[in-house]
Amino acid sequence: MDKEGSLRRRYLDIKNHDVDINGTEFFLAKAMIPDIPEILGIERAVYGGQTPWDDRAFRSELMRKNDRLYLVLRRNDWLVAFIGCSLNFKTKDCHITNVAVAPNFQNHGLGYFLVNAIVKKARQMEFEKVTLEVRMSNTRAQRLYRNIGFVDDGINKGYYFNDREDALNMKMDITKLG
């Protein structure tokens, strides 16, 4: 195996473990195919009964072991939050594809924790930036991302498939982090 391949495998081989988020214990794990029904359940709860990504889309993402990273947080064996990203090793770009927290666990720091976990992974892999899109109407998420260090990077008109809502592109230059 080449040097890049072994580095990639080392950083993407997440060890499942307990984490403390604001005084509450959660279990952080790499997402797996059996997690998909619970992931879709969180999407339905967050997006008013809709699932922006279906079973097939998540299955395809989770099967890509070399350029995707999906994490889940569990509380008492219930999946309560997830995040996913695509990794471009040539451009050194980590793109957060989706992040969602079950409604009864929102505003407890889980989204903040997960986004920071992905940023930390991207820094370990010596990536240069982390990018994402967020709905223009989702000002709470925009505020969270800005608090973490993301900046606005343009608008993607009609980005969202179901309702054609615009997306705010956001990015974080992680080469400048101390």
C-alpha positions in Angstrom: 0.0 0.0 0.0 1.3 3.5 -0.9 2.0 6.1 1.7 -1.1 8.1 0.9 -3.3 5.0 1.1 -1.9 4.0 4.5 -2.3 7.6 5.9 -5.9 7.7 4.5 -6.7 4.4 6.1 -5.2 5.4 9.5 -7.2 8.7 9.7 -10.5 7.2 8.4 -10.3 4.2 10.8 -12.3 5.7 13.6 -12.3 4.0 16.9 -15.8 3.9 18.4 -15.7 5.5 21.9 -17.7 7.4 24.5 -17.5 11.2 24.4 -18.7 13.8 26.9 -20.7 16.7 25.3 -21.6 19.4 27.8 -21.8 16.9 30.7 -23.8 14.1 28.9 -22.2 10.9 27.7 -22.7 9.9 24.1 -21.2 7.1 22.0 -19.4 8.2 18.8 -19.0 5.7 16.1 -18.4 5.4 12.4 -21.7 5.1 10.6 -22.5 1.7 9.1 -25.2 0.3 6.7 -27.4 -0.9 9.7 -27.6 2.8 10.9 -29.4 3.9 7.8 -33.0 3.4 9.0 -32.2 5.5 12.1 -30.4 8.2 10.0 -33.5 8.4 7.8 -35.6 8.7 10.9 -33.6 11.7 12.0 -34.0 13.3 8.6 -37.8 12.8 8.7 -37.9 14.4 12.2 -35.7 17.3 11.1 -37.1 17.9 7.6 -40.9 17.7 8.3 -41.3 14.1 7.2 -39.0 14.4 4.2 -35.8 12.5 3.6 -33.5 14.6 1.4 -31.3 11.6 0.9 -32.9 8.1 0.6 -31.7 4.7 1.7 -29.8 4.1 -1.6 -27.9 7.5 -1.4 -26.7 6.7 2.2 -25.9 3.1 1.3 -23.8 4.4 -1.7 -22.0 6.9 0.6 -21.3 4.4 3.4 -19.8 1.9 1.0 -17.2 4.4 -0.2 -14.5 3.7 2.4 -11.7 5.7 0.9 -13.2 9.1 0.3 -16.2 9.4 2.7 -16.5 9.7 6.4 -19.8 9.4 8.3 -20.1 9.6 12.0 -23.0 8.9 14.4 -23.7 9.9 17.9 -25.8 7.5 20.1 -27.3 8.1 23.5 -28.5 4.9 25.3 -28.3 3.0 22.0 -30.5 5.6 20.2 -28.9 7.3 17.2 -29.4 11.0 17.9 -27.1 12.8 15.4 -25.0 12.2 12.4 -22.6 13.9 10.0 -21.1 13.0 6.7 -18.4 14.3 4.4 -16.6 13.7 1.2 -12.9 13.9 1.0 -11.0 15.0 -2.0 -7.3 14.1 -1.4 -6.1 15.8 -4.6 -7.7 19.3 -3.8 -7.3 18.8 0.0 -11.0 19.7 0.3 -13.3 18.2 2.9 -17.0 18.8 2.0 -19.6 18.3 4.7 -22.5 16.7 2.8 -25.0 16.5 5.7 -25.4 16.9 9.4 -28.6 16.5 11.4 -29.5 16.3 15.1 -32.7 14.8 16.4 -35.1 17.6 17.5 -35.1 16.6 21.2 -31.3 16.7 21.2 -30.8 20.0 19.4 -29.3 23.0 21.2 -27.1 20.7 23.3 -23.8 21.0 21.4 -24.1 17.9 19.3 -23.9 19.6 15.9 -21.0 21.8 17.2 -19.2 18.6 18.4 -19.7 16.7 15.1 -18.7 19.6 12.8 -15.6 20.2 14.9 -14.8 16.4 14.8 -14.8 16.6 11.0 -12.7 19.8 11.0 -10.2 18.0 13.3 -10.0 15.0 11.0 -9.5 17.3 8.0 -6.6 19.0 9.8 -5.0 15.7 10.7 -5.1 14.7 7.0 -3.5 18.1 6.2 -6.4 19.3 4.1 -6.7 23.0 3.3 -10.4 23.7 3.6 -13.8 22.4 4.8 -16.8 23.4 2.8 -20.6 23.0 3.1 -23.9 24.3 1.9 -26.8 25.4 4.2 -30.3 26.5 3.4 -30.7 30.3 3.3 -33.6 29.9 5.7 -31.6 27.9 8.2 -30.1 30.9 10.1 -29.5 28.8 13.3 -27.2 26.4 11.4 -25.5 29.4 9.7 -24.8 31.0 13.1 -23.4 27.7 14.4 -21.1 27.4 11.4 -19.9 31.0 11.7 -19.2 30.4 15.4 -17.0 27.5 14.5 -15.1 29.6 12.0 -16.8 29.2 8.6 -17.3 32.2 6.4 -19.8 32.9 3.6 -18.7 31.9 0.2 -21.5 32.8 -2.2 -25.0 31.6 -2.9 -26.0 28.6 -5.0 -29.3 29.6 -6.6 -32.1 26.9 -6.5 -29.7 24.4 -5.0 -32.2 22.2 -3.1 -34.0 19.7 -5.2 -37.4 19.6 -3.6 -38.2 23.3 -3.2 -35.5 25.0 -5.2 -34.4 27.0 -2.1 -31.1 28.8 -2.4 -28.1 27.5 -0.5 -25.4 29.6 1.2 -22.0 28.2 0.5 -19.7 28.3 3.5 -16.0 27.5 3.8 -13.3 27.3 6.5 -9.6 27.7 5.5 -8.0 25.3 8.0 -4.4 26.1 6.9 -4.7 29.3 9.1 -5.8 27.5 12.2 -3.3 27.4 15.1 
